[in-house]
Amino acid sequence: MSDDAIKQVLGLLYQEDTLRVLAALVLNGKPEESGLDKDATRRALNRLERGGLAVQEDGRWRARRERFRELLHATAKPVPAASPEEKVLQSFLVEGRLRAIPSKRDKQLIVLNYVAQVFEPGIRYSEKEVNVALRAFHDDYAALRRYLVDDRLLSRENNVYWRSGGSVEP
């Protein structure tokens, strides 16, 4: 479907006579109640039919509201396919919380990298601050903390933590 089809429909809606006839069709199915004379109503119905907004069936006119959906679908951009990392995150995260810590190593690393993003590179955190941040993701924050340190996404010295790995957003 082209931009011309959209322009055609918008043009029909902009015209007083076609808008009145379409409104009468939508509201009560009686185009003759649009307030226009018979010839003006007939011309408006023909234009609405050419634009796909009205159709005559069994001698009666009806509005084709589905035309708006057709135009919307024609202009919709395709949804990009989720990356493998996004698929893993979608399967383990529900409303920002981990349903479970993945047991498969490759999936675990994806999730841990995601969790590590809450820590700013170059900032030092107390253990309590790390625990509070990790508790937002999972009740077993101690296991998450241990995994992050073991996988060198966080470093620790004297109960002070800092982010030392993981991806960095541009």
N, C-alpha and C positions, 0 to 999 in steps of 0.2 A: 504494500500500500504506500502511496506516495504522499508527499507534503501537499500535493494538489488536492487530494481527497480531504485532508484536514482543512485546508483553506476553503474548499467548497462547503463543507459543513458549517464552518464558522461564518461564512458569508450568508448562508441560509438563516442561521440564527440571528444574524445582525439585521436582516430585513424584517420590517414590521409585519408584513402580511404573512410570511412563512412562519414567523415566530408565533403569531396569534393562532394560526391554524394548527401548528404543532402543539401548542399549549392546550387547545380544545381537544385534540386527539388524546393527549396524555391525561387530561383531567376527566373527560367524560366520554371519549370515543366518538364525539359528534362534531366533525369539522364545520358543519353548518352553523354551529353556535359560536363561531369565532368573531362574529360581528361584521364580517365582510359580505359583500354581495356574492351571488352564486358563481359568477365568472371569475372573480378575484380568488375565491376559495378554490375553484378548480385549477387555476394556474398555480397557486401556491402548493396544492397537493401534488401536481405534476413535478414541480421543482423539488419538493421534499422526497418524492419517489426517486427521482434521478440521483439525489444525494444520499439515498439509502436510509433516510429518516422516516419514511412512511411506506406502507405497502397496502395494496388492495387485495383482500381475500374474501371470496364469496360475496362480492358486491359491497363489502364494508371496508372502510379504511381503518388502519391501526398504526400507531406510532411504533417504530422499530428502535426501541431504546438500546438494543444490543449493538446498534451501530457505534455508540460511544465506546463500548467495550472493545469492539473491533479496532477502532482508531487508537485506543490506549495500548492495546497489545501490539499494534503495528509500530508504535513509537517506543515501546519498552526496550531498554538496552538488555542484552543477555547478561545473566548473572554469571560472573566469572567462577570457574571451577575452583573449589577449595584446594589449597595445596595439601600435600601429605601431612605437613605439620599442623595445619588448621584442622584437618580431619581428626588427628590424634587429640588435639585440645578440645574439640567439640565433643568427643566421646568421653573424655575424662572430667571436663568442667561443666558444672551445672550452676548457673547464676553466679559464676566467679569462684565457686568452691569445688575442690576436688572430690569426686565421688569415691575415688580410691587412688592410691599411689601406684602407678603402673609397675608391674613386675618385670615386663620385658624391657631389657636394657635400652633399646633404641627409643621406645616410647617414653621411658622414664627420663631420658636425657632431654627430650623435647619439652616435657612438662617441667622439669627442673629449670631449664633455660627460661621458660615462661615465668616461673615463680621468681627467679633471680632478678627479673626486670624491676621488681619493686624496690630494689636497693640501688641507690645512685652510686656510680663509680666515683671514688675519691672521698666518700663520706664514711666516717667511722660510726659504728652502731654498738650500743651495749647489748649484752645478751638478752636483756628484758625487751629492748626495742625489736630485736630480731624475732623473739618469740611472739610478740604482739602482731608483727607483720605476717608471720607464717601461720598463726592461728586463724587469720582471715581466710586462708586457703584450706586448712585441714586441721582437725582436732589433734592429730599426732604431729604437732609442730616440732617436737624434738627429733623425730625421725626425718622430717623434711630438712631440718637444720643440719643433721648429720650427713644426709645425702649431699646437700649443697657443699659442705666442707669437703667431704670425701671426693667429690667430683671437681673440686677446685673452682667452683663458682663463687664460693665465699671463702675467705681466709680468716683465721682466728689466731689471736695472740693475747694472752692475759685477759680473757673474757671480753675482748673487743673484736668486732667483726667488720669486714669491709668486702665489697664486691671485687672479686679478682678474676672473673671469667664470665662467659656467656656472651651472647650477641649484644650489640649496642645499636639502638635505634638511631637512624640518621637525623 
